[in-house]
Amino acid sequence: MGMSYKRAWEIVRALNTGFGSALVSSSRGGKTKGGAVLTNHGQMVLASYRSMQEKAAAAIKENVATVRAALNR
């Protein structure tokens, strides 16, 4: 994603704090035992965000086509 591991975890911490409950749960343990997973709350937030992206893209589809056509002139 073009960012450092440290920066990614800073963002995760900020999101967990900002949403008032964890979106991501992590466990330490190295390569084989550690990891991170979305919590149920995180899955709901991600699904809602993706739905918003789809609705926004659909809402501006005609405008995007108009702008693209203007670029090709």
GROMACS elastic network, one bead per residue, 0.5 to 0.9 nm:
[ bonds ]
;  ai    aj funct       b0    kb
    1     4     6  0.85473   500
    3     6     6  0.82377   500
    3     7     6  0.63413   500
    3     8     6  0.66825   500
    4     7     6  0.51584   500
    4     8     6  0.62893   500
    4     9     6  0.87516   500
    5     8     6  0.51645   500
    5     9     6  0.63806   500
    5    10     6  0.87073   500
    6     9     6  0.52743   500
    6    10     6  0.62353   500
    6    11     6  0.88010   500
    7    11     6  0.63203   500
    7    12     6  0.87014   500
    8    11     6  0.52043   500
    8    12     6  0.63389   500
    8    13     6  0.87555   500
    9    13     6  0.60971   500
    9    14     6  0.84945   500
   10    13     6  0.51398   500
   10    14     6  0.61907   500
   10    15     6  0.86692   500
   11    14     6  0.50057   500
   11    15     6  0.61231   500
   11    16     6  0.85459   500
   12    15     6  0.51253   500
   12    16     6  0.61000   500
   12    17     6  0.85496   500
   12    22     6  0.88589   500
   12    23     6  0.79195   500
   12    24     6  0.69365   500
   13    16     6  0.51195   500
   13    17     6  0.61425   500
   13    18     6  0.84608   500
   13    22     6  0.84351   500
   13    24     6  0.85167   500
   14    17     6  0.51270   500
   14    18     6  0.58672   500
   14    19     6  0.84994   500
   15    19     6  0.59760   500
   15    20     6  0.84240   500
   15    21     6  0.87328   500
   15    22     6  0.77423   500
   15    23     6  0.70911   500
   15    24     6  0.86112   500
   16    19     6  0.55282   500
   16    20     6  0.63557   500
   16    21     6  0.56133   500
   16    23     6  0.54625   500
   16    24     6  0.69360   500
   16    42     6  0.89174   500
   17    20     6  0.52497   500
   17    21     6  0.65540   500
   17    22     6  0.71928   500
   18    21     6  0.78965   500
   19    22     6  0.72366   500
   19    23     6  0.76463   500
   21    41     6  0.76942   500
   21    42     6  0.89310   500
   22    25     6  0.64866   500
   22    38     6  0.84249   500
   22    39     6  0.68198   500
   22    41     6  0.72138   500
   22    42     6  0.71158   500
   23    37     6  0.84993   500
   23    38     6  0.57312   500
   23    39     6  0.53056   500
   23    40     6  0.75190   500
   23    41     6  0.56484   500
   23    43     6  0.74898   500
   23    44     6  0.89765   500
   23    45     6  0.78590   500
   24    36     6  0.65327   500
   24    37     6  0.55860   500
   24    39     6  0.55381   500
   24    41     6  0.85924   500
   24    42     6  0.62737   500
   25    35     6  0.84111   500
   25    36     6  0.55192   500
   25    37     6  0.54207   500
   25    38     6  0.62038   500
   25    39     6  0.62274   500
   26    34     6  0.73474   500
   26    35     6  0.55930   500
   26    37     6  0.64412   500
   26    38     6  0.87868   500
   27    33     6  0.78544   500
   27    34     6  0.50029   500
   27    35     6  0.54445   500
   27    36     6  0.63814   500
   28    33     6  0.70615   500
   28    35     6  0.66728   500
   28    36     6  0.88468   500
   29    32     6  0.69202   500
   29    35     6  0.76393   500
   30    33     6  0.57479   500
   30    34     6  0.51437   500
   30    35     6  0.80234   500
   31    34     6  0.61870   500
   31    35     6  0.80002   500
   32    35     6  0.83340   500
   37    42     6  0.88118   500
   38    41     6  0.76441   500
   38    42     6  0.51059   500
   38    43     6  0.59109   500
   39    43     6  0.61573   500
   39    44     6  0.85967   500
   40    43     6  0.50670   500
   40    44     6  0.62832   500
   40    45     6  0.86823   500
   41    44     6  0.51361   500
   41    45     6  0.62094   500
   41    46     6  0.86031   500
   42    45     6  0.50924   500
   42    46     6  0.60549   500
   42    47     6  0.84964   500
   43    46     6  0.51316   500
   43    47     6  0.60509   500
   43    48     6  0.85142   500
   44    47     6  0.51551   500
   44    48     6  0.61056   500
   44    49     6  0.85479   500
   45    48     6  0.51111   500
   45    49     6  0.60876   500
   45    50     6  0.86344   500
   46    49     6  0.50307   500
   46    50     6  0.61494   500
   46    51     6  0.85266   500
   47    50     6  0.51845   500
   47    51     6  0.61523   500
   47    52     6  0.86592   500
   48    51     6  0.50420   500
   48    52     6  0.62124   500
   48    53     6  0.86862   500
   49    52     6  0.50585   500
   49    53     6  0.62662   500
   49    54     6  0.87570   500
   50    54     6  0.62886   500
   50    55     6  0.86770   500
   51    54     6  0.51482   500
   51    55     6  0.62115   500
   51    56     6  0.85550   500
   52    55     6  0.51241   500
   52    56     6  0.60025   500
   52    57     6  0.84902   500
   53    56     6  0.51575   500
   53    57     6  0.60921   500
   53    58     6  0.85895   500
   54    57     6  0.51557   500
   54    58     6  0.61832   500
   54    59     6  0.85841   500
   55    58     6  0.51178   500
   55    59     6  0.60783   500
   55    60     6  0.87653   500
   56    59     6  0.50234   500
   56    60     6  0.63324   500
   56    61     6  0.84865   500
   57    60     6  0.54155   500
   57    61     6  0.58931   500
   57    64     6  0.89839   500
   58    61     6  0.51727   500
   58    62     6  0.82861   500
   59    62     6  0.76948   500
   59    63     6  0.85193   500
   60    63     6  0.52190   500
   60    64     6  0.61168   500
   60    65     6  0.86501   500
   61    64     6  0.52080   500
   61    65     6  0.62807   500
   61    66     6  0.87563   500
   62    65     6  0.50794   500
   62    66     6  0.62550   500
   62    67     6  0.87428   500
   63    66     6  0.50557   500
   63    67     6  0.62620   500
   63    68     6  0.85836   500
   64    67     6  0.51541   500
   64    68     6  0.60655   500
   64    69     6  0.85250   500
   65    68     6  0.50788   500
   65    69     6  0.60890   500
   65    70     6  0.85981   500
   66    69     6  0.51520   500
   66    70     6  0.62725   500
   66    71     6  0.87705   500
   67    70     6  0.50307   500
   67    71     6  0.63158   500
   67    72     6  0.88692   500
   68    71     6  0.50556   500
   68    72     6  0.64687   500
   69    72     6  0.52305   500
   69    73     6  0.67095   500
   70    73     6  0.54724   500
